[in-house]
Amino acid sequence: MTQRHTDKTNPQEERLKNSSKLAILVPLLVLLLAYFIIPSFRNGINNALKAISTGGLSGVIEYIRGYGAKAAVVSFLLMVLQSVIAPIPAVLITLANAAIFGWVKGAILSWSSAMVGAALCFFIARSLGRDAVIKLSSKGALENIEDFFARYGKHTILLARLLPFISFDIVSYAAGLTSMGFWGFFLATGLGQLPATIVYSYTGGELDGGARGIFMFVIIISVLAVLVAFIRKRYNEKHKTNL
């Protein structure tokens, strides 16, 4: 009876797994083909990558503003793009959103697009596996995050999202390679990402004045606060173990 049940479920699970792979692979292949076949699409992607990787904050603001009424859509797509291509800094897009749309609308745009990007990375990793993740990021970076997962278990996602120096994208990829459920990952990502998004957006909305010094002050205080909480957590865990 038990064996019969196992035989029935395994093919179904395999079909679901294959379907999820196709759902990820087909759009990626279409985009890849479009990149090589359609010159205007290729130029648009190249210009976007250049703007957010080498243009600095002013370059990103200028690039997004150049699309006028479509600026919010372009910004959303940029954030998703940087999620897949891990080395690109998302903070520039977040600051640019705040400078262009105001800090409240900018924060909503940055947070929601980052969440979509995180989900995409999670499903890419879960569907395509470790080799694909290594090609999209790097083996060393992935192994460092996996050590983080091994050390902190179910608290890893929330903790990693609170620490600004840990790659947002690689954490999402690494999570997809674990057995954790998507909704637990998604909720922890949303909660952990919200404080940093609000801080960056509020500061980005004030960049017209002498807010660069304020920005650095806020970031340093935020990092110190997180590190203090982190050290306190480690101390409490060690103290409980010794007891």
C-alpha positions as CSV (number, residue, x, y, z in Angstrom):
1,M,0.0,0.0,0.0
2,T,2.8,2.4,1.0
3,Q,4.9,1.4,-2.0
4,R,2.0,2.0,-4.4
5,H,1.5,5.5,-2.9
6,T,5.2,6.3,-3.4
7,D,5.1,5.1,-7.0
8,K,2.2,7.4,-7.7
9,T,3.7,10.5,-6.1
10,N,7.2,10.3,-7.6
11,P,6.1,10.7,-11.2
12,Q,3.9,13.6,-10.3
13,E,6.7,15.4,-8.4
14,E,9.0,14.8,-11.4
15,R,6.4,16.3,-13.7
16,L,6.1,19.4,-11.5
17,K,9.8,19.7,-11.3
18,N,10.2,19.5,-15.1
19,S,7.3,22.0,-15.6
20,S,9.1,24.5,-13.3
21,K,12.3,24.0,-15.2
22,L,10.5,24.8,-18.5
23,A,8.8,27.8,-16.9
24,I,12.2,29.2,-16.1
25,L,14.2,28.0,-19.1
26,V,11.8,29.0,-21.9
27,P,11.6,32.8,-21.0
28,L,15.4,32.8,-20.4
29,L,16.1,31.2,-23.7
30,V,13.7,33.6,-25.5
31,L,15.5,36.6,-23.8
32,L,18.9,35.1,-24.7
33,L,17.9,34.7,-28.4
34,A,16.4,38.2,-28.4
35,Y,19.7,39.6,-27.1
36,F,21.7,38.1,-29.9
37,I,19.2,38.4,-32.7
38,I,17.6,41.9,-32.1
39,P,20.1,44.7,-32.1
40,S,17.9,47.2,-30.4
41,F,17.2,44.8,-27.6
42,R,20.9,44.1,-27.2
43,N,21.8,47.8,-27.2
44,G,19.1,48.5,-24.6
45,I,20.4,45.8,-22.3
46,N,24.0,46.9,-22.8
47,N,23.1,50.5,-22.0
48,A,21.2,49.5,-18.9
49,L,24.1,47.4,-17.6
50,K,26.5,50.3,-18.3
51,A,24.3,52.8,-16.6
52,I,23.9,50.8,-13.4
53,S,27.4,49.3,-13.2
54,T,29.7,52.2,-14.3
55,G,27.6,55.4,-14.5
56,G,27.3,56.0,-10.7
57,L,24.2,57.4,-9.1
58,S,23.9,60.3,-11.5
59,G,24.2,58.0,-14.5
60,V,21.5,55.7,-13.2
61,I,19.2,58.7,-12.5
62,E,19.8,60.1,-15.9
63,Y,19.2,56.7,-17.6
64,I,15.9,56.1,-15.8
65,R,14.6,59.7,-16.3
66,G,15.3,59.4,-20.0
67,Y,12.3,57.1,-20.4
68,G,9.8,59.7,-19.2
69,A,6.4,58.2,-18.5
70,K,7.9,54.7,-18.7
71,A,10.6,55.4,-16.1
72,A,8.9,53.4,-13.3
73,V,8.6,50.3,-15.6
74,V,12.2,50.6,-16.7
75,S,13.4,51.0,-13.1
76,F,11.4,47.9,-12.1
77,L,13.0,45.9,-14.9
78,L,16.4,47.2,-14.0
79,M,16.0,45.9,-10.5
80,V,15.0,42.5,-11.7
81,L,17.9,42.5,-14.1
82,Q,20.4,43.3,-11.4
83,S,18.9,40.5,-9.3
84,V,19.9,37.9,-11.9
85,I,23.3,39.5,-12.6
86,A,24.6,39.5,-9.0
87,P,27.6,41.9,-9.2
88,I,25.4,44.9,-10.2
89,P,24.6,47.2,-7.1
90,A,20.9,47.4,-6.3
91,V,21.5,50.3,-3.9
92,L,22.1,52.7,-6.9
93,I,18.7,51.9,-8.3
94,T,17.0,52.3,-4.9
95,L,18.6,55.8,-4.4
96,A,17.8,56.7,-8.0
97,N,14.1,55.7,-7.5
98,A,13.9,57.9,-4.4
99,A,15.5,60.9,-6.2
100,I,13.1,60.5,-9.2
101,F,9.8,59.5,-7.7
102,G,10.1,60.7,-4.1
103,W,11.2,58.5,-1.2
104,V,7.8,56.9,-0.4
105,K,6.9,55.9,-4.0
106,G,10.6,55.1,-4.6
107,A,10.7,52.8,-1.6
108,I,7.6,51.0,-2.8
109,L,9.0,50.6,-6.3
110,S,12.4,49.4,-5.1
111,W,11.0,47.0,-2.5
112,S,8.4,45.4,-4.8
113,S,10.9,45.0,-7.7
114,A,13.6,43.6,-5.4
115,M,11.0,41.0,-4.2
116,V,10.3,40.0,-7.7
117,G,14.0,39.7,-8.4
118,A,14.5,37.6,-5.3
119,A,11.7,35.2,-6.3
120,L,13.2,34.9,-9.8
121,C,16.6,34.0,-8.4
122,F,15.1,31.5,-6.0
123,F,13.2,29.7,-8.8
124,I,16.2,29.8,-11.2
125,A,18.3,28.1,-8.6
126,R,15.6,25.6,-7.6
127,S,14.8,24.7,-11.3
128,L,18.2,24.8,-12.9
129,G,20.5,23.8,-10.0
130,R,23.9,24.7,-8.6
131,D,25.9,24.8,-11.9
132,A,23.6,27.4,-13.3
133,V,23.9,29.5,-10.1
134,I,27.7,29.3,-10.3
135,K,27.6,30.6,-13.9
136,L,25.4,33.5,-12.9
137,S,27.3,34.4,-9.8
138,S,30.6,32.7,-8.7
139,K,31.5,29.5,-6.9
140,G,33.4,31.3,-4.1
141,A,30.6,33.7,-3.3
142,L,28.0,30.8,-3.3
143,E,30.2,28.7,-1.0
144,N,30.5,31.6,1.5
145,I,26.7,32.1,1.6
146,E,26.2,28.3,2.0
147,D,28.5,28.4,5.0
148,F,26.3,31.1,6.4
149,F,23.2,28.9,5.8
150,A,24.9,26.0,7.5
151,R,25.7,28.1,10.5
152,Y,22.5,30.0,11.1
153,G,19.8,27.7,9.6
154,K,16.3,29.1,9.3
155,H,17.4,32.6,10.5
156,T,19.8,33.0,7.6
157,I,17.5,34.8,5.2
158,L,16.3,37.4,7.7
159,L,19.8,38.0,9.1
160,A,21.4,38.2,5.6
161,R,18.8,40.7,4.4
162,L,19.5,43.0,7.4
163,L,23.3,43.0,6.7
164,P,24.0,45.4,3.9
165,F,27.4,43.9,2.9
166,I,25.9,40.5,2.0
167,S,24.9,40.0,-1.6
168,F,21.1,40.1,-1.9
169,D,21.1,38.1,-5.1
170,I,23.5,35.3,-4.1
171,V,21.4,34.8,-0.9
172,S,18.4,34.3,-3.1
173,Y,20.2,31.8,-5.3
174,A,21.6,29.9,-2.3
175,A,18.1,29.7,-0.7
176,G,16.8,28.1,-3.9
177,L,19.4,25.4,-3.6
178,T,18.2,24.4,-0.1
179,S,15.0,22.6,1.0
180,M,13.3,25.7,2.5
181,G,9.9,26.6,1.3
182,F,9.4,29.5,-1.0
183,W,6.9,31.4,1.1
184,G,9.1,31.3,4.2
185,F,12.0,32.6,2.1
186,F,9.7,35.3,0.5
187,L,8.4,36.5,3.9
188,A,11.8,36.7,5.5
189,T,13.1,38.5,2.5
190,G,10.3,41.1,2.6
191,L,10.7,41.8,6.3
192,G,14.5,41.8,6.2
193,Q,14.7,44.0,3.1
194,L,12.2,46.6,4.3
195,P,14.4,48.6,6.8
196,A,17.3,49.0,4.3
197,T,14.9,50.0,1.5
198,I,13.3,52.7,3.7
199,V,16.7,54.1,4.9
200,Y,18.2,54.2,1.4
201,S,15.0,55.6,-0.1
202,Y,14.6,58.3,2.5
203,T,18.2,59.3,2.1
204,G,18.0,59.2,-1.7
205,G,15.1,61.5,-1.6
206,E,17.2,64.1,0.3
207,L,20.3,63.9,-1.9
208,D,19.7,67.4,-3.3
209,G,21.1,69.1,-0.2
210,G,24.1,68.2,1.9
211,A,22.7,64.8,2.6
212,R,25.7,62.7,1.5
213,G,27.2,63.1,5.0
214,I,23.8,62.3,6.5
215,F,23.6,59.3,4.2
216,M,26.9,57.9,5.4
217,F,26.0,58.6,9.0
218,V,22.7,56.7,8.7
219,I,24.4,53.8,7.0
220,I,27.1,53.5,9.5
221,I,24.7,53.7,12.4
222,S,22.5,51.1,10.7
223,V,25.4,48.7,10.2
224,L,26.6,49.2,13.8
225,A,23.1,48.5,15.1
226,V,22.9,45.3,13.1
227,L,26.3,44.2,14.1
228,V,25.5,44.8,17.8
229,A,22.3,42.7,17.4
230,F,24.3,40.0,15.6
231,I,27.0,39.9,18.3
232,R,24.4,39.8,21.0
233,K,22.6,36.9,19.3
234,R,25.8,34.9,19.0
235,Y,26.6,35.6,22.6
236,N,23.2,34.4,23.8
237,E,23.5,31.3,21.7
238,K,26.9,30.5,23.0
239,H,25.8,31.2,26.6
240,K,22.9,28.8,26.2
241,T,25.2,26.1,24.8
242,N,27.6,26.4,27.7
243,L,24.7,26.1,30.1
